[in-house]
């Protein structure tokens, strides 16, 4: 049911004057429209409004009964369906004006899921051509919007919350435990650590430090190595038990890191801890960390005496730089920066044409662990690279260890199959291949002329003749001895 004006309602001329219908207003050029959505088990509704003088005035109502298959959609998918339906129904409104969707749920995050279904992907592409922004709902005032006070029925609110943000497992069932210990002596610096998963399975590591360090630096190296290893194992909840009062105090904030080196170690430790959902540091007695202490001492002698279940790692350089270097200029801006900025924080350029182009492009990209990937036609993710890395990839595939020395078309196909992407890959590959000395030196020799042959012709045929007399020849019948030859200069 769509209501565009009072006269569009069948039988409205017969309604009594006492019935107060909502007054619908006409749009104005350059206005920003507001959209409210509602979804239930059997229907979807939407209302388009404009804000004039701090009063929200409705312009259009849209509602539709769900089909049998659509009733089995989740509530968030029904809200997106309502948005898609009103965008199709009011296409001129959406194309000519910015739209603000006021919603309590993160509809924008639904399109960014890696496991995006086919219909959601189509809806995302369809909505990408419009200028749509999502904002939280304010308090709704006015009896005319009484049906849109809630987006979903009360019993479906928890379902939407669970769908847009999956439940986080409890700490007790997913928590890992980390024991670390480091030591420095005249023979060298070493570290040991032990990781215990929720099933009480132990992972032991012995670390050899091939650089000079103090005892506190060795303790920090063991702690940072444990955090890195736990991150690689996919740990989300971690409890680190250290026997160093300095590390525990600085991480918990009771001690101050006055030394520049200790401040660098502390900064890197906090950055690594932020990558976990929960990471706690607990100070324990030295007697409670005997296994890690024994590994650090055993690593100082030889690796030959360790068991096969002990994993060995050698660090040739400290985890923090000895001297901090400030980057003043990073060179030209990468083509990935606008898309990454939009996908991560929703920031667009001020230019409307450029902003619209980035919104369209962003539908084909997604960010995973801080890395930008492009969605391929087969559903695989291709890692995006900048110009410098792209030239290296082309050289490595064309004249690298395999020395393919193929043409640009095959090189680009190999690049895509390897899992890399950047715009203009065929043009860049052609430029790099033309610089290859081996391809120029041993290329097949072409025998055809550089330019096409152009015949020289006269203006008109039979315009110029040449006559010559040949002979004398032996006499022929009729006493003929000479031959008269005439030549036409029509062709070369």
N, C-alpha and C positions, 0 to 999 in steps of 0.2 A: 504494500500500500504506500503510495507516494502522495504527499500533500504539498502542492505548489502554491495554491491560493484558496480562498474560501469558495470561489465559484467552481473549483475542481472537485468538490465533494458532492456526490450525487444526492439530490434532494435537499441541498442546503437552502434553497429558496423557500422551502416549506417549513424550515426550523423556526421555532418561536424566538422572539427577540430576547427573551430572558436567558437563553443559552449563550454563554460567553465562550466563543471559540478563540484559540490563540491567534494573534495578529502576526502574520508573516511579512517580512520586509524584503525589499529588493537589494541586491548587492551593489556596491560602489567600486569604482576602479581603484586598484591599489590596496584594497583592504586585505587584512589577514583573517582568515576564517578559523573558527573553532569547531571541533568535531568531538561529539560524545558517542560512545559505542555501548551496546548492550547485547548480551547473548544469553540464551537459556537453552533448555533441552530441545525445544521445538522451533524456535524462531530467533532471528537477529534483528536488531533495530539500530538506527543511527539518526542523529539530529545535527544539522549544520547551522551554526550560529555566527553572528558577528558582534563584536564588542564596541558599542557606541555610548560614549559618556558613562563608562563604567557599568553599563547595563547590557547583559547578554540577550540579544534579540534573535529568535529563531528565523531561519530562512527556508529550510527544507527538512521534511521528515521522510525517512525511508525505512521500510520494514519488509521482511520476507519470511515465509515459512520454510523451514529446512526440509530438504529431501531426505529420503530414508537413509542413504549412505552418509549424508552430512550430519545426521544426528549422532553418529558414532565418532565424530571428531572430538578431540579434546577441547576444553573450554578456551584455551589460548588460541587454538586453531580456529575456533568459531569467531573469536574477536577479530582475528586477521581476515577471516572470510567476510565479516561485516564491513571491514575497511575496504577490501577489494571490491565488494559489491557496490558500495556507495561511490567509490572512485570510478567505476564503470558507469553507474547511473548518472552521476553528476560530473562527467568528464570535463565539460567546459569550465565548471567552477574550479576543478583541481588544476587544470592547465593554466588558468589565468590568474590564480591567486595562491599565495603561500597558505599551507594548512597546518594547524597545530592540533594534534591529537592528544586530548587530555585523558590519561589513563593511569591507573594505579599499578599496572603490570608492565614488565619490560618487553614490550612487543618487538622492539628493535633487536633484542638479543635472540629472539626466536629465529630470525633470518640468519644469524651468524653462527648457528650450530654446525659443527662438522658433519653430523649425521642428518643433514637437511633432506627432507623427503622431496619427492618429485613435485608435488603440488605447491609446497612452500617455496621451492626454488622458482617455479613459474610465477607465483604471486610476488616474490621479491623483485624479479625482473620487471613485472608489470607496474609495480609501485615505484620503481626506481626512476621513472621519467618525471615524477611529480616532486615538488618541493614540500616534503612532509617532515615535520619535527614532532617529537614525542616529549610531552611534559607531564609531570604529576598533576593529579586532579586537585583543584582547590575546592572550597565549600560551594555547593550549588545552591543558588537562591532563585526562587521563582516557582510557582505552582506548575508552570508549563513544562518544567523539566523533572517533574515528580517521578516519571517512569525511568529516568536515567540517573537516579541517585546512586544506584549500584550497577556495576558493569555486568556482574554475574550473580546468579542466585546465591543466597547466603550459604547453602550447603556445598557450593562448588568453589568457595574462596580458597580453602586449604588445598584443593587439587591444583589450582592455578599457581599457588605459591610453591608447591612441590615441583611443578613442571618447569617453572622459570628458574628455580634454584634448587638443584638436587640436594637431598639431605646429606650433611657432613657426618661421617661415621664418628662414633665416640672415641675418646682418647684411649681408653683402656683396651679396646679391642684391636687398635691399629698402631699402638705406640711402640717405637723401637728405643733401645737403650744403647748409649754410646759411652765407652770408657776410653780415656786418652791419657797418655803420659809421655813426656819428653825429657831428655837429659842431655847435657853437654859436658864434655870432659876433654882432657888433653888428647885423647885418641880420636875424638870426633864427636859429632852430634847425631843423635838417633831418636826415634820416636816409635811408639807402639800404640795400637788402638784395637778395640774389640767392639763389634756390633752384635746386638742380640735382637732378633725379630720377635714378634708376639708369640710365635710357636717355640720360643726358647732355643732356636737354632743360632749358633755362634759363628761369626765371621771374624777372623783375626788377621791383622795386618802388621807387618814390620816395615819401618820406613828408615832409609839411610839418607842422611843429609850431607851432601857433598859440598858444603860451604861452611864457613865459620859462622857461628851463632852463639848467643848466650843461652843460659838455661831457660829464661823466660821466652826467648824467641823460639827455642825448640818446643816448649810447651804449646805455644801458639801454632806452630807448624803442625803439630799432632792434632790440635783441635780443628784447624782449618781443613786438614786432610780428611778427618772424620766427617766433617760437614759435606765436603765435596763427594765423598764416596756414598754417603747416605742419600744425597740428591740424585746421583746416578742410579741408585737402586730404586728410585721412585718412592722414597719414604716421605710421608706427609706429616706424621706426628713423631717427634724426637725428643728424648730427654738425655741431655749430655751431662755425664757425671765426671767432673775433673777434680784432681787433687791439688791444683794450683790455686791458692788463695788470690793471686793477682788476676788471673783470667776471670774467675768467678766474680770478684769484686768489680772489675772494670766492665764486664758485660752487664751485670746487674745494676751498675751505676753507683755503687758505694765507694769505689776507688776512682781516681782521676788519672787519665793517661797523659802524663806530662811530657814524656819522651816522644819525639816525632815518629820513631819507629814503632813504638807501642801504640800510638794513635792510628798509624796506618794499619797495623794488625787488627785493632779494635774495629775500625771502620769496615774492613773487609769481612770480619766475623759477623758484624751486624747485617751487612748486605746479604751474606749467605743465609743467615737465620731468617731473613724476611721471605725467602723462597719456600719456606715450610708453612703449613697451616698453623702448626703449633711447635715451638722449639723452646724448651726450658733448659736452663743451666743450673746444676746443683753441685755445690762443693761437698766433697767427701774426704774422708781421711785417707792417708797414703796406704794404710793397710787394706783398704777396700778395693784398691786398684792394682793389686799385685799382678794379675795376669798381664795387663798393659805395661806395667813397669818391667816385668821379666822380658817381654818382647823387645822393649827399647834397649835393655842391657844386652840381650842376645844379638841384636842387630849390630852392636858395636864390635863384636868379635868376628863372626862369619855367618854367612847365610847357609852354609853347608850343614850346620847342626840343627836346622829347623825342620819341622815336620812338613809333609806335603800339603797339609790343610792350611798352612800359614801362607798368606799372600804377601808378596814382596814388592816394594815400590822404592825407587830411588829418585830423590829430588836433587837436581843439579843447581837450582837457583831458588832463592827465597820466594815466598808467595807474594810479598809486597816489594815494590821497586825500592832501590836504595835512595834514589833521588826522584822526586815528583816532577813530572814534565807537564806543563800546561799547554793544551792545544789551542793555538791562536787562530789558525785557519785550516779548515779541512778540505779545501778545494771546492769544486763545483758541486751544486746540490744534486743529489741523486733523483732519478725519476720515481723512485719508490717512496720518497718522503711524504708527498701530499696524500698518497693512498694510505700509508701507515698512520699518519696523523688523523685522518678521517675515521679509519676503522678502530683505532685505539681510543681516541678522545672525542670524535665527532666534530672536529674543527674543520671548516671549509674556507677557501680563499674568499676575499671580499668580492671579486669579480663573479657575477652571476653565471656567465657562460662557462667560465673555468670550473666553478663549483658544481654546475650541472654535469659537466663532463667527468669530473672526479666521482660523483655519485653513481654515474652509469658504469664507470670502470670498476668501482669498488665491489660491484656485484659478482665479479669474476675472481675476486681475491679473498683471502682470509689469513689471519695471523695465528700462528701456532708457536708457543714458547718464544715469543718476540721476533719470529722470523716470518717474512711475508712469502706466501705461496699463492700460485695461480691455479685455479681449477681447470683441468684439461677436459677434453670432450669425453674421455673414458672414465672420468671421476677421480683420476689420480692427481696428486698435488705436485706441482713443479716449483722448485725453489727459485725465487727471483734473485738476480745478481745485478750489480752495478756495471758500469762500462769497463772498468779496469779488470774485474773478474771475468766479464764476458769475453774480452780479448784473450785472456789467459786460457779460458775453456776452449775457444776456437783453435788456438795454437796447439794446445795439448791434444786435441782430437785429430787435428790435421797433420801435424808434424811432431807429435809427442812420442811416447814410448811405443805406440802401435804404428805410427807413421802411415796413416791411412792415405794421405795425399789424394783425397777425393775432391769432387766438385762441391760447390756451396750447398747444393740441394741435399746431398747425402750427409754432409757435415751437420747441417741444421737438423736433419732427421736423427742423427746420432745424439746430438745435444738434447733434443726433446726426449728421446728414449732414456738418456742418462738421468734426466730429471731436473733440467735447468731451463730457465726462460728469461727473456728480456725483450722488449719491443724492438723491432728492426733487426732481428737476429740474422735474417738472410742478407741484408745489406752489409752488416758488420762482417759476416763470414766471407762475403765476396771481397771486401777490402783487404782482409787479412790474408786470404789465399793468394791474391795478386802480389803480395809482398814476398811470397815464398820463393827462395832462390832455386830450389830443386825443381819446382814445378815449371819455372821459366827456362831452366837450363835443359831439362830432359823432356820437355813437352813435345808431342808429335809435330813433325814438320809439315807445314801446309804448303802445297804446291800451287794452289789457285792464286791468281794475281790479287794484289791488295785492293785494286779498284776494278769495277766492271769495264769491259772493253766498249768503247763508243765508236761505231762505224762512221766514216766520213762519206757523205753522200752529196750529190749535186742537187740543184734546186728542182730540175725537171728531168725525167728520163729522156734519153736520146737527144740531149741538148748538145753534147760534145762527142765527136767521133775522131778516130785515128785510123789512117789508111796507110798500108805498107805494101811493097811489091817484093815478092820472094821469087828467087830463081837465078839463073835459068835451070830448068829441069829437062830431063830427056823428053824428046818430042812425043806428044800424045796425038791421038787421032785429031785431025784438024790443024796440025802443026802448032799445037799449044805448048809453050815453054815456060811461061811465067804464071805466078799465083798472086792474085790481088786479095789482101786481107783487110777487112774493116773491123774496128774495135769500138765498142760503146763505153765511155767513161761514166757509167752510172754508179758503180760501187767501187770500193777501194781495191 
